């Protein structure tokens, strides 16, 4: 099976499985040019959102939840079509193997409304190069949701630039170190002179950043199926680094330091009966940053008062089930993402725990047409123990081609 077809087959297990499945090859406009088979595919999707409490964004954002006792507005309606997407793929026999290419975009750029690149890669003879799903996520643990953020507490269901080699069920990749994993928190503030005609007339606040990336992230994954059981195991190894040497006005205690970031994920799914599927996944590591999907702390590490780089520990998990009912399926999932912020130098207002419960029914009254209704409960808790929660109701209509 080619790398491209493996990606399409695996997509039915993701949190955004609904969208990906509808946009699969069976719902594409196919044609041939010489030896090349090409497909144009995509869908138009309307999301209809009612936030009972705080306005949580075009896709669920835990940071928008008001803490208990804080002022917040209730009741917000949002309609948008930003998840709509279009893609183009090709398949060409080349020198005894198959060259696969794919370019795909949606309209979630800048948070919604602008065209952005999702996929742009080629794959030949087991070597994939370009931008596509990070190799850390195995497309097994995610329960289908209508919300674009999806389930969390696992590897990030996102895309970044990489060079990957796949043989059988095993794949290894070198990936962009700053995109998903994020930069180390090595920011600092200082006073900057303001000049007019060469004369200093005052000062203004300025910032600097000593974070750097010297090596790509190394990720390996193994995914397999045994009867009704599917599983995936993956790991990431990262070099985290900051270097303030030569940085203008860097604090005196800022020098340079490195730390090792690492993480492991385990995912599983089982068809208990023809109608019932159970899924689950966990992630744990240090210096993961955004590799943990929906992490409460984007930065993988921070510089402490002694000038040492400290990696942040992260843990998460998700459990879900899908039950076929009528023309569709009932899907339910619980997800939790946590970071360890016990260090006294981190403010008590920093978020350390996100939780989400999804419950939906998604059905297809006709081929290429999908409807759905979903309710979500989300919460966040800070290092200091303050917490808050919110509820969202969401519907969708999607037409694919």
Buried (B, 14 or more C-beta within 10 A) or exposed (E): EBBBEBBBEBBBBBBBBBBBBBBBBEBBEEEEEEEBBBBEBBBBBBBBBBBBBBBBBBBBBBEBBBBEEEEBEEEBEBEBBBBBBBBBBBBBEEEEBBBBBBBBBBBBEEEBEEEBEBBBBBBBEBEBBBBBBBBBBBBBBBBBBBBBBBBBBBBBBBBBBBBBBBEEEEBBBBBBBBBBBBBBBBBBEBEBEEEEEEEEEEEEEEEBBBBBBEEBBBBBBBBEEEEEEBBBBBBBBBBBBBBBEEBEBBBEEBBBBBBEBBBBBBBBBBBEEEEBBBBBBBBBBBBBBBBBBBBBBBBBBBBBEEBEBBBBBBBBBBBBBBBEEEEBBBBBBBBBBBBBBEEEEBEEEEBBBBBBBBBBBBBBEEEEEBBBBBBBBBBBBBBEEBBBBBBBBBBBBBBBB
